[in-house]
Amino acid sequence: MSSLDKARVTQLKNIENKTGKSLEQIRATIKSSRLTKHSEIREMLREKFDLGYGDANTLVHFALLSDGQSAAKAAGASATDVLDAIYSGPKAALRPIHDRVMAVVAKFGPFEIAPKKGYVSLRRQKQFAMIGPGTKGRLEIGLNMKGVKPTPRLTAMPSGGMCQYKVFLTSAAEVNKELVDWLRAAYDSARMNDRTVMSALRKAFPELRTELDDDLNRGTFTLRCGSYLASSAMPSSGEIMRPLLADTTSPIRHSRTELSAW
């Protein structure tokens, strides 16, 4: 089983454990909702099963067979088959470079892999990288990140496109520290920052708005990934928020999986 298949199987199994529902039961729920738009189904699943964005998004793709990996499975093809198709013929020589890049990114933490037609999309809260065969016999890596100065190797792309930068590789030896740092910057930029999280908390707990703003302005608010836990360097809103965020019935409706991916 390929790394893509293993990641998908693990994620879907975790969703079943989290919701207490089988995938077929969840698919039946989607069908009975009569919703047709991807975004509407995703938000329904988040609300009904208290799922994070990534898990709900994967479920929609699974149910509607709307991504490359799900469609391939429906056709009896594995994720390896999808990659084999992407890196077929003269593009096969780029596969080892792709595998080396994926091995590096896998060390960063959880993310969603979405095979597309001709490339693979890597996502957290949003897409942070695209990897696939490019022109002139090169592997093309698209990156989404901010505040990184372009270099002769790191090409800035026009605004409005699917990625902000591109890097082209011709050998696995080019997967060096410089590239790893760019990949890490893109990975980190795809999570929610303190200000975004704070905005959600202010809406959920308006009575704590002043204290939350004070924390943000002091730069002392942090969200401890992987748990429902907020803290501050000084005992203010963090001390108050801790039991609220530990309560899975609270208005903070993000799963542990999603929090760990921020």
C-alpha positions in Angstrom: 0.0 0.0 0.0 1.4 3.4 -1.0 1.9 6.3 1.4 -1.1 8.1 -0.2 -3.3 5.0 0.4 -2.0 4.6 4.0 -2.7 8.2 4.8 -6.2 8.0 3.4 -7.1 4.8 5.2 -5.8 6.1 8.5 -7.7 9.4 8.2 -10.9 7.7 7.3 -10.5 5.2 10.1 -9.9 8.0 12.6 -13.1 9.8 11.3 -15.1 6.6 11.9 -13.8 6.4 15.5 -14.4 10.1 16.1 -18.0 10.1 14.8 -19.0 6.6 15.8 -20.4 6.2 12.3 -19.3 4.0 9.5 -18.3 5.5 6.2 -21.4 4.1 4.6 -23.5 5.6 7.3 -21.9 9.0 6.7 -22.4 8.7 3.0 -26.0 7.9 3.6 -26.3 11.1 5.8 -24.8 13.1 2.9 -27.3 11.6 0.5 -30.3 12.2 2.7 -29.3 15.9 3.2 -29.9 16.4 -0.5 -27.1 18.9 -0.6 -25.1 19.0 -3.8 -22.4 21.7 -3.3 -19.1 20.6 -1.9 -18.9 23.5 0.5 -22.4 23.0 1.8 -21.8 19.3 2.4 -18.5 20.0 4.1 -20.1 22.6 6.5 -23.0 20.2 7.3 -20.5 17.5 8.2 -18.5 19.8 10.4 -21.7 20.9 12.2 -23.3 17.5 12.5 -20.2 15.5 13.5 -18.0 18.2 15.1 -15.3 17.6 12.5 -12.4 19.8 11.5 -12.1 21.3 8.0 -9.6 18.7 6.8 -11.6 15.7 7.9 -14.9 17.0 6.6 -13.3 18.0 3.3 -11.8 14.5 2.9 -15.2 12.9 3.6 -16.9 15.0 0.9 -14.3 13.9 -1.6 -14.7 10.3 -0.5 -18.5 10.4 -0.8 -18.6 12.2 -4.1 -15.5 10.7 -5.6 -14.5 14.2 -6.5 -10.8 14.0 -6.0 -8.2 12.1 -7.9 -7.5 9.6 -5.1 -11.2 8.7 -4.5 -12.0 8.6 -8.2 -9.1 6.3 -8.8 -10.3 3.9 -6.0 -13.8 3.8 -7.6 -12.1 2.8 -10.8 -10.2 0.1 -9.0 -6.9 2.0 -9.1 -4.7 2.7 -6.1 -3.0 6.0 -5.2 0.2 4.4 -6.6 -1.6 3.9 -9.9 -2.5 7.6 -9.9 1.1 8.6 -9.4 2.2 6.0 -11.9 -0.1 7.7 -14.4 1.2 11.2 -13.5 4.8 10.0 -13.9 4.5 7.8 -16.9 6.6 7.7 -20.1 9.4 10.3 -20.2 8.2 11.8 -16.9 9.0 8.6 -15.0 12.5 9.9 -14.3 10.9 12.6 -12.1 9.2 10.1 -9.7 12.3 9.6 -7.4 12.5 13.4 -7.0 8.8 13.5 -6.1 9.2 10.8 -3.6 12.2 12.6 -2.0 10.1 15.8 -1.6 7.2 13.9 -0.1 9.4 12.2 2.4 10.6 15.6 3.6 7.2 17.1 3.9 5.9 14.0 5.7 8.2 14.9 8.6 6.5 18.3 9.2 3.2 17.0 10.5 -0.3 16.1 9.4 -1.6 17.3 6.0 -4.0 16.3 3.3 -2.8 14.8 0.0 -5.1 15.3 -2.9 -4.0 13.8 -6.2 -5.2 15.9 -9.2 -4.9 15.5 -12.9 -1.2 15.9 -13.6 0.0 16.9 -10.1 -0.5 16.3 -6.3 -2.0 19.0 -4.1 -0.8 19.2 -0.4 -3.2 21.0 2.0 -3.7 22.0 5.6 -6.3 24.7 6.2 -5.5 25.6 2.6 -3.2 24.4 -0.2 0.5 25.0 0.6 2.2 23.1 -2.2 1.7 21.5 -5.6 4.0 18.9 -6.9 4.1 17.4 -10.4 5.9 17.1 -13.7 6.8 20.5 -15.2 8.3 21.6 -18.5 11.7 20.8 -19.9 12.0 17.5 -18.0 11.8 19.2 -14.5 9.8 18.5 -11.4 7.7 21.6 -10.6 6.9 22.6 -7.0 4.4 25.4 -6.5 4.5 27.0 -3.0 2.1 29.3 -1.2 3.8 31.4 1.5 4.3 35.1 2.3 7.3 37.3 3.0 9.9 35.2 1.2 12.2 37.1 -1.1 12.4 35.6 -4.6 15.8 34.2 -5.7 17.1 33.0 -9.0 15.9 29.5 -7.9 12.7 30.6 -6.2 10.5 32.3 -8.9 7.7 34.6 -7.7 4.4 34.1 -9.7 1.9 36.7 -10.7 -0.9 37.3 -8.2 -4.2 35.5 -8.6 -2.7 32.1 -9.5 -2.8 28.8 -7.7 0.6 29.3 -6.1 2.8 32.3 -5.2 6.2 30.8 -6.0 7.6 28.0 -8.1 10.8 25.9 -7.8 12.0 23.5 -10.5 14.1 20.4 -9.8 16.1 18.1 -12.1 17.5 15.7 -9.5 16.8 14.4 -6.0 20.1 16.0 -4.9 18.4 19.4 -5.3 16.1 18.6 -2.3 18.5 20.5 0.0 18.2 22.6 3.1 17.2 25.7 1.1 14.2 23.8 -0.5 13.3 22.2 2.8 13.1 25.6 4.5 10.8 26.9 1.7 8.6 23.9 2.0 8.4 24.3 5.8 7.6 28.0 5.4 4.7 27.1 3.0 3.5 24.4 5.4 3.5 26.7 8.4 1.8 29.5 6.5 -1.2 27.2 5.7 -2.2 27.0 9.4 -4.4 29.5 11.2 -2.4 32.2 13.0 -3.1 33.6 16.5 -5.1 36.5 15.1 -7.4 34.2 13.1 -7.9 31.9 16.0 -8.5 34.9 18.3 -11.2 36.2 16.0 -13.0 32.9 16.3 -12.7 32.9 20.0 -14.0 36.5 20.3 -17.1 35.5 18.5 -17.6 32.4 20.5 -17.0 34.1 23.9 -18.0 37.8 23.6 -17.8 38.2 27.3 -14.0 37.6 27.2 -13.4 39.9 24.2 -11.5 42.5 26.2 -9.2 40.0 27.8 -8.6 38.2 24.5 -7.7 41.4 22.8 -5.3 42.3 25.6 -3.6 38.9 25.2 -3.3 39.3 21.5 -1.9 42.8 21.8 0.7 41.6 24.3 1.6 38.7 22.1 1.1 36.3 24.9 -1.8 34.3 23.6 -0.9 30.8 22.2 -2.9 27.8 21.2 -1.3 24.6 22.2 -1.7 22.4 19.1 -3.2 18.9 19.6 -5.4 19.9 22.6 -8.2 22.2 23.4 -5.9 24.4 25.5 -5.3 28.2 25.5 -2.7 29.8 27.7 -1.0 33.1 28.3 2.2 34.2 29.8 0.1 36.0 32.4 -3.0 34.5 34.1 -5.8 36.3 32.3 -8.1 34.9 29.5 -5.9 31.8 29.2 -6.7 30.7 32.7 -10.4 31.3 32.0 -10.4 29.7 28.5 -8.6 26.5 29.5 -11.7 24.7 30.9 -13.9 26.1 28.1 -11.6 24.8 25.4 -11.3 21.4 27.2 -15.1 21.0 26.9 -15.9 19.4 23.5 -19.5 20.7 23.8 -18.3 24.3 23.9 -18.7 26.6 20.9 -15.1 26.0 19.9 -16.0 23.5 17.2 -12.5 22.4 16.0 -11.4 18.8 16.3 -8.1 17.8 17.8 -7.0 16.7 14.4 -7.6 20.1 13.0 -6.0 21.9 15.9 -2.9 19.9 15.5 -2.7 20.8 11.8 -2.8 24.6 12.5 
